[in-house]
Amino acid sequence: MKFRVSCLLLLLALAGCKPHPALPAAPAVQRYPVRGVVQSVAPDQLHALIRHETISNYMAAMTMTFPARAPQVLAGVSAGDEITFTLAVTETNDWIENVQRTGKTNTLGLSGPPGWHVVEPELEVGDLLPDYELTGENNRPVHFTDFRGRAVAFTFFFTSCPLPDYCPRMNRNFAETRALLATNPAAPANWQLLSISFDSGFDSPAILSSYARLYRGSETNRWLFAVASSNTLASLAPKVDLSIWREGGTWSHNMRTVVLDPAGKIFRQFDDNQWTPQELADALRAAAVKPD
């Protein structure tokens, strides 16, 4: 009996000495000093559009929206302020911190491609999207009318986009959206994802195909990557309030994700990068069963 008790106590002691499972390591953060001029600050003070200088060892000069993790980061900052700040970047996220005002200017940066916001009016929910021709990753023409009968979610990107919270986030969200729909037996079958590059000078079909595998793997079902010509963008971009322009040797752009119903009409538009894969999956499901 004493032997059994001793063994039990020994086993309990050994169990208590087992090391706890290691906690996941915090994502590595790279930080870069930056100088720029504020173009605008969101009302919630959690985002600022900044025209920044070249960020050494990271990205070219451009104008883009940066998130802040708390309103205090952008407190007292307004359009025209010359600032210094720190850009923090992980594999999946980015934000600004340590914002310091250094001066004031009356000369703001570019606000978008000249004329694109006045060429054609933005479409509203229920409006029919005109047909446009794209070039698919297989080097074949792609038209929006090819997807009639399916709900389509399309977004815009370019393969050399450096910030994880921009194009890579859109692609990760599309990957999760596809998984949500593909694994839901109650989801309708008539849906399609379309990722459109606006960098026709670099994003060839071969590059698109290789890039797509980073997010889509070898399974190409219901998710197509394509590239739009500059002529197509000149007409398509204003219709969904997409702003893209060349600056400092790279692209500056806002983010637009659009859902079409099976008749090719605008069903919903997401105007930033704050939407979730579940929200997009829900929108696609609702659009797919929308009556004509």
N, C-alpha and C positions, 0 to 999 in steps of 0.2 A: 504493500500500500504506500509506504514511504517512497518507494522507487517511482511509482506512478505519479505521485504528487510532485516529486522532484523533476520528473521529465516534463510534466505539464507546466511547471513554473519556468523551466528552461526554454520550452517552446514559446511561451508567452513573452519571455524576455527577448528571445531572438526576433520574434515578430515585431516587438516594440523598437528594436534597433534597426529595422529596415529603413533605408534612406527613402525620403519622400520623392515622388516623381519630380523631375526637374521642371521648373516653370519655363514656359516658352520665352525665349530671349526677346527683349525689346527690339523693334526694328532699328537698324542702323540709320542714323541721321547724318546727312552731309549738310554743312552750312556754308553759305556763300555771301560775302559782302556785296551790296548792290547800291547803286546811285540811280535816281530817277526823278521824274516829275509826275505828280498825281494829276490824272485827268478827271476823275470823279470818285466819290465815295458813296457806297450804298447807304440807304437810310438806316439800316440796322448796324452800320459800321463794322460789318463782318467781311466786307469785300471792297477792294479798291482797284480801279483801273489805273495802271501805272505804265508810263512810257519810260523804260529803263535802258541804261547803257549796257554794253556787252558784259556778261557775267563771266569772268575769267575761268577757263577750264570747264564751262558748263553750257552756256547758250549765248546766241547772238543778241544784239540789241533788238528790242521789239516792244510793242504795246500789248498788254494783256491784263486780265483780271487775276488778282491774287487774293486768297482767303486769309483772314486773320482768325485766331482761335478765341479771341475775346474782344468786345468793343473797345476796351481800354487801349488796345494796340494802336487803333486809328483815332483815338480821342484827340480833338483839336486839329485834325488834318483835313484839308479841303483842296479843291481843284486849284491847280497852279502852284502848289507847294513843291519846292525842291526838297527831296528827302534822301536820307541814307537808310537802309534797312538790311536785315539779314533774311535770306531765303533759306528755309529749312526744307530738305527733301528726303523722303524715305522711298522705298521701292514702290509704295502704293499711294503716297500722299505728299502734299507740300503745303506750306503756309509761310507767312511773313511774321517777323518779330523784330523787336528793337528799332522801331521806326523813330527817326529823328528828323525834325524839320531843319533845313539848312539855309533856306532862302525862299524867294517868291518870284514867279515869272508870269507874265501875261501871255506867253506863247505856249499854247498847249500842243500836244502831238496830233497825230492823225486820228480821225474818228471813224474811218472806214474807207472803202474804195470809192473814189470820186464818182458821184452820180448813181451808184447802185441803189441807194435808198429812194430815188425819185424816178427811176426808169419805169417801174411797174409797182402797183400797190401790193401790200402784203395780203395773202389769202386769209380768209376767216374759216372757222369751223363750218363744214358743210359745202365749202367751195370745191370745185373739181380742180385737181392739180393737172396742168397741161402735161402732155407727154414729152419726155426728154430722152435723148439717146446718150447712153454711157458706154464705156468699154469695160467689159468684165475681166476678171482675173484670168479667164481662159482666152482672152484676146478676141472675144466675140461681142457684137453689139448687144446692148441691153436696153430695153425700153420699160418705162413704168407700166405701159399697157400690157407687157408680158405677164404681169402679176394680177390681172383682173380676175376677180373671184376669190382673191386672198387678201386678208388684212396684212398691210406692209408697214413695218417700222424701219425708217431710214435715218441715218445720222451721218455726220461729216467728220473727216479726220485727215491727217497726213502722216505717213509712216515714220518720219523723222521728228515728230513732235517730242520735245524733251521732258515736259512736265507730266508726272504720273497722274495728276488730277485732271488732265485734259483728255487728249485722245486715248491714251491707255485706259483711263477710267471708263470711257464710253465703250471700248471694246470688252473690258472685263464685265461691264454691266450687260452688254449684249450676250456674252457667253453664259452668264447666270440666268438671263431671261430665257434663252433657248433651253437650258437645262430644266427650268421650272415648267415650261410648256411641254417639253418632250416627255417628262416623267409624270405628267398629270393625265391620268386616263380620261378625266372629264373635260379636258381642254379640246377645243375644236381643232380640226386638222388643217384648215385653210389659213395659214399664217406664214409670213416670210420676213427675214431680217436682211437689210441691205446697208452696207457700210460704204460710203462714197468718199473717195479721196479727192481733194481739190488741188493736189500738187501734180498736175499732168506732166510737168517737165521732168519729174523724177520717178513718180510712182507708176512704173510700167506694169503690165500684167504679170510679168515674172516676179517682180518685187512684191506686188500685192499678194500673189499666191504664197510666196515664202513667208511674208508677214502674217498672213491669215492663219497659218499653222500655229503661230505662237499663242493664239487665243482660241482657235477652233479645232486644233488638232487635225487629224486626218478625216474627220467626219464633216463633210461639206453640206449636208442636208439642211435646207431652209436658211442658210446664211451665205450670202454672196458678197464679195468685195468687188468694187468697181471704181473707176476713175472718171471724173467729169472734165470735159474740155473747158477752156476759158470762155468760149462762146456760150456753152450750156450754163455755166455758172453765172454769167452776166444776166441771164434771164431768170434762172431758178432761185438764186440767192435772195433777191429782194422779195420774192413771193413767200419765203419763210423767215424773213428778217435775219438772214445769215450775213455777217460781216466778215470778210476775209481780205487781206491785203498783204503785199510783199513789203517787208521792212527789215533793213539790216541783213539782207541775204537769207531771210527765212520768212515764215508766215506768222501773222497775227490774226486771231479770229475769235469770235464768240462761239457758243455751242447751241446747236439746235437738233432736236430729235423729233421727228414727225411720224404720226401714225395715220395711215390711210385706211379707209374702209374698203370692202371688196369692189366697190364701184369706182375707186380711185379718188374719193373725196376726203378732204381733211377731216379727221375724226378727233385728233388731239395733237397738241404740240407742247413739248417740254423745252423750256427756254434757257436752261442752265445745266449744271452737272449735279444737282442735288436730288434728282429723282432716283428711285430705287429699282432694281430689277423686278421686284414684285409689282410695283406700280406700272411698269411697262408691260409686263405679262398680263396684268388685269386689263389694261387698255387694249391690247391686241385681242384678248378673248372677247371683250365687249364689241370691238369693231368687227370681228370675224362673223358675229351672229346678228349684226345690225341689219334690219330690213331695208330694202331699197326704198 
